[in-house]
Amino acid sequence: MKRDTVSFFRLSLVIIGYLIYNSLFYLYPSGEYPSFAWPFLIISWVFIAFGNLFLLIDPIRLMIGFKEDRNIRNSSIIQLVLVIVSYFIQSADLMKGKFKLIDFMNHFSETFALSLILTLIFIIAIYQKLWLHREDNNDAKYHFVFGLLLIVITNILLVSTAFSTISAPTLFNSGKNYPQEFKDFGLNGTVKVKSKKHAFELRGYEVSLEYTEQFSDGYSYSKNYTIPEEAGDQYELAISNESVQKIKELLSTDKERERLEKVKYEEFNFLLSLYKEKLKKLKVPYTITNTINTAFKVELVKETRVDFYPTDGYEFTAFLISESLRNVEKGDQDAAGFYNIDVKQAMKNDQIYANIDLIFYSVLTSKAQKAGLSNLEYFKEVLEALPRGTFWDGVYQFKGSAEVNGKTRDVISTFVVENGLGYFEEDELK
């Protein structure tokens, strides 16, 4: 009876390979390995490849070598089943068309299951070793201790994975206490850290946040978004440092500049687009859509294609910072003062403009022909004839395709409303 029939070394190659691979992945998650790390990476690939081969071959050889031994035969069959399951687990990305090994950050469930299966294979191997050397008590004890030690080693990855990932939805691994950060900024809503996972592109994490707040006008706001959290307490900027400097030049007080230093980060940047929620609450997109479609008695515009944008990003950000701080000083607590921005005044001052996309001018053909005009000319004539006060003062850009000089062109028509009356500027053709 051969004493080397059960090889703990061959059975340990897979887990050793994954330990090396995941250690490198933790150190260099971007996948850009330094030259000295490549030999270790190649070794990990070799260990995983040959280890998986030995996981399949060794139980088969054991069954053939001891085919008369029922205990060895049955235990080897169990090992083979576990090995096949482990192959499916390791192929998690391959089945998605990605040629990648599973890693302990992005594949916690798979790594957890793989570690458990390899542990079971080791336990069975210890049993087989003890059974084959049952007549030599000292040798049996040696194999039991050695095998037990290898089981502990195989679970190092399992334990490290559990601590790295199970705590992810909490703030245990986070460099920031997000609920406290939001509270300190003056946001009275509820913030939840929904998940946290390792980001392959950077040495850090992607944190999924949910922020909800009930505003004083009854509007219920909810925002789900993901922000990058880099290693070393570095956090992703939504506004570049160069842009921050330009905006600071437009601010007049230190308090305003301090507020800008907060909203430049991804976690608070949603505040700079809250003015759109105020416009929705006031039903401005609906009103624009309904007014135009009613005037032409056809569905010319869809509400989902009506949006609002800053005319000048730097100036409007400075305006939002100043107005929100002014609101807070007046006692306004809605979204730290960013919600109750006077959007009507912002439109009038040309700080934001309405963008109406995908105008279906072709539906006006019959009406335009009756008036002896082109579709675009008819569209302009009807809007300019609307009663004073139909639209808020401000700028409205209409974008669509229309026939111009016998050719179909993409046209941007700018409609300016002053003192309640509107007129069109010269079209921009593309």
Secondary structure, DSSP 4 states (H G I P E B T S, - for coil): --TTSS-HHHHHHHHHHHHHHHHHHHH-TTS---GGGHHHHHHHHHHHHHHHHHHHHHHHHHHHHTTT-HHHHHHHHHHHHHHHHHHHHHTTTGGGT------TTT-HHHHHHHHHHHHHHHHHHHHHHHHHTTT-HHHHHHHHHHHHHHHHHHHHHHHHHHHHHTTTTTTTT-SS-HHHHHHHHT--SEEEEEEEEEETTTTEEEEEEEEEEE-TTS-EEEEEEEEEEETTTEE-BSS-HHHHHHHHTT--SHHHHHHHHHHTBTTTGGGGGHHHHHHHHTTHHHHHHHHHHHHHTS----GGGEEEEESSHHHHHHHHHHHHHHHHHTT--GGGGTSS--HHHHHHTTSEEEEEEEE-GGGGHHHHHHTTS-HHHHHHHHHHTSPTTSS-SEEEEEEEEEEETTEEEEEEEEEEEETTEEEE---EE-
